[in-house]
Amino acid sequence: MVRKLVAAGLGVGIALAFTAAITLRTGSPPQPSRAKPMQQSAFQVPRPSVRVIDTTPVRLVIASIGVDAVIEARGLDANRNLATPTNFRNVAWYKLGPRPGEAGNAIINGHVNWWTGDAVFTHLSRLKVGDQIRVVRADGVAVVFTVSAKRTVDANARVASLFAPSSTSTLTLITCSGVWNPLTQSDTQRLIVSASLA
């Protein structure tokens, strides 16, 4: 019985000595291997960013007369006239025609006054040939025009040339002028400012 205990003790001692020897050689007991996470290659080509182009006009800036206005997209009213902006501080772009910067004549109109006083185009008549007009698009690009002419027409005039197709890019600003006619509830004339792409 004593021999069996001694033999068992020797077996345990040998096993402990073997484990200790491994620990001394490696510094720690053997650990199961773990897979390393994959690292991103330094040679991967980055994806190019896509720039969205939106040529919708959103803002009209005319520094020489202090205009910085929101542009509303409008069509025709019930009488087949250009629809005016819903807010007297804004301007209205005729959305059934070309956008500013595209081939053709882009048309923007605004009120000259309001029952409360001045409106967005109160000082439009002060524009001079050579003054700059900036139309800011939804994508942040500014299209610059230079004033080329001014004229007044009768309020009921139908100026066909404003809607004629063209290969060049022009801009027309329109507001009321003349005197107030209580019968028509409108001014007697229209001021038309023409501008060419700078």
C-alpha positions in Angstrom: 0.0 0.0 0.0 2.8 2.4 0.8 4.5 1.6 -2.5 1.3 2.5 -4.4 1.1 5.8 -2.6 4.7 6.6 -3.3 4.3 5.7 -7.0 1.2 7.8 -7.2 3.0 10.7 -5.5 5.9 10.4 -8.0 3.5 10.5 -10.9 1.9 13.7 -9.7 5.3 15.2 -9.0 6.5 14.4 -12.6 3.3 15.9 -14.1 3.7 19.1 -12.0 7.4 19.3 -12.9 6.5 19.0 -16.7 3.9 21.8 -16.4 6.4 24.0 -14.5 9.0 23.4 -17.2 6.6 24.5 -19.9 5.7 27.6 -17.9 9.3 28.6 -17.4 10.1 28.2 -21.1 7.2 30.1 -22.5 6.4 32.5 -19.6 2.8 31.3 -19.4 0.8 28.2 -19.9 -0.1 27.4 -23.5 -3.2 29.3 -24.7 -5.5 28.2 -27.5 -4.7 30.1 -30.7 -7.0 32.9 -31.8 -7.6 34.2 -35.3 -6.5 37.8 -35.8 -9.1 40.2 -37.2 -8.6 41.1 -40.9 -7.1 44.6 -41.3 -8.1 47.0 -44.1 -5.5 47.0 -46.8 -3.5 50.2 -47.2 -3.9 49.8 -51.0 -7.7 49.9 -51.2 -9.0 52.6 -53.5 -11.4 55.0 -51.8 -14.9 55.3 -53.5 -15.3 58.7 -55.2 -18.0 61.0 -53.7 -20.9 61.7 -56.0 -21.8 65.4 -56.4 -25.5 66.1 -56.8 -26.4 68.7 -59.4 -29.6 70.5 -58.8 -30.1 73.6 -61.1 -33.4 74.7 -59.4 -33.1 78.4 -58.6 -33.5 79.1 -54.9 -32.2 82.6 -54.2 -31.9 85.9 -56.1 -29.1 88.3 -55.0 -28.8 91.8 -56.5 -26.2 93.6 -54.3 -26.5 97.0 -56.0 -30.2 97.4 -54.8 -30.0 95.4 -51.6 -32.0 92.3 -52.8 -31.4 88.9 -51.3 -34.7 87.0 -51.8 -36.0 83.5 -51.8 -37.1 82.2 -55.2 -40.5 80.5 -55.4 -41.2 78.2 -58.4 -44.5 79.4 -59.9 -46.5 78.9 -63.2 -49.5 80.7 -64.6 -52.5 82.1 -62.7 -56.2 81.6 -63.6 -56.0 84.4 -66.2 -52.9 82.9 -67.9 -50.7 85.6 -66.5 -47.4 84.9 -64.7 -48.1 83.9 -61.1 -46.6 86.2 -58.6 -44.8 85.2 -55.4 -47.0 84.3 -52.4 -44.8 86.4 -50.1 -44.0 90.1 -51.0 -40.4 89.6 -49.8 -39.9 86.7 -52.3 -39.6 86.5 -56.1 -41.3 84.1 -58.5 -39.4 82.1 -61.2 -41.6 81.0 -64.1 -41.1 77.3 -63.7 -42.6 76.4 -67.1 -39.7 78.1 -68.8 -35.9 77.6 -68.7 -34.0 77.7 -65.5 -31.5 80.5 -65.1 -28.3 79.5 -66.9 -30.0 77.2 -69.3 -30.5 78.1 -73.0 -33.4 80.5 -73.3 -34.9 83.3 -71.3 -35.5 82.6 -67.6 -38.2 84.9 -66.1 -38.4 86.1 -62.5 -41.0 88.5 -61.2 -41.7 90.3 -57.9 -43.9 92.9 -56.3 -42.8 96.5 -56.4 -44.7 97.4 -53.2 -47.2 96.0 -50.7 -50.0 97.4 -48.6 -47.5 97.5 -45.7 -44.9 99.4 -47.8 -41.8 98.3 -49.7 -41.6 94.9 -51.4 -38.7 92.9 -53.0 -38.5 94.9 -56.3 -39.2 98.4 -54.9 -35.8 99.6 -56.2 -35.6 97.5 -59.4 -35.8 100.7 -61.5 -32.5 101.8 -60.0 -30.6 99.0 -61.8 -28.1 100.2 -64.4 -26.6 98.5 -67.4 -23.6 96.5 -66.2 -25.0 95.7 -62.7 -24.7 92.1 -61.6 -27.5 89.7 -60.8 -26.7 86.4 -59.1 -29.1 83.4 -59.1 -28.1 80.8 -56.5 -29.1 77.2 -57.4 -30.2 74.4 -55.0 -26.7 72.8 -55.4 -25.0 76.0 -54.2 -23.7 77.1 -57.6 -24.3 80.8 -58.4 -25.2 81.8 -62.0 -24.2 85.4 -62.7 -25.9 87.7 -65.1 -25.2 91.3 -66.2 -27.9 93.9 -66.8 -28.1 94.7 -70.5 -31.3 96.8 -70.8 -34.5 98.2 -69.2 -37.9 99.1 -70.6 -41.5 99.7 -69.6 -44.5 98.2 -71.4 -48.2 98.4 -70.9 -49.6 96.2 -68.2 -51.7 94.3 -70.7 -48.9 93.8 -73.3 -48.1 90.3 -74.3 -44.3 90.4 -75.0 -43.8 87.2 -77.1 -40.0 87.7 -77.2 -39.8 86.8 -73.5 -40.9 83.3 -74.3 -39.2 82.7 -77.6 -36.7 79.8 -77.8 -33.0 80.8 -77.9 -29.6 79.1 -77.8 -28.3 81.8 -75.5 -29.0 82.2 -71.7 -30.7 85.3 -70.6 -32.6 86.5 -67.6 -35.6 88.9 -67.3 -36.8 90.5 -64.2 -40.4 92.0 -64.1 -42.2 94.2 -61.7 -45.1 96.6 -61.7 -44.6 100.3 -62.8 -46.7 103.3 -63.7 -49.7 104.3 -61.6 -52.3 102.3 -59.7 -55.5 101.7 -61.6 -58.3 101.0 -59.1 -60.5 99.5 -61.8 -58.0 96.7 -62.7 -56.5 96.6 -59.2 -53.1 96.8 -60.8 -50.4 99.2 -61.9 -50.7 100.5 -65.5 -47.2 99.4 -66.7 -44.6 96.7 -66.2 -40.9 97.3 -65.8 -38.7 94.8 -67.7 -35.0 94.4 -66.9 -33.0 92.2 -69.3 -29.7 90.6 -68.4 -27.2 88.4 -70.2 -25.1 85.5 -68.8 -21.8 87.0 -67.5 
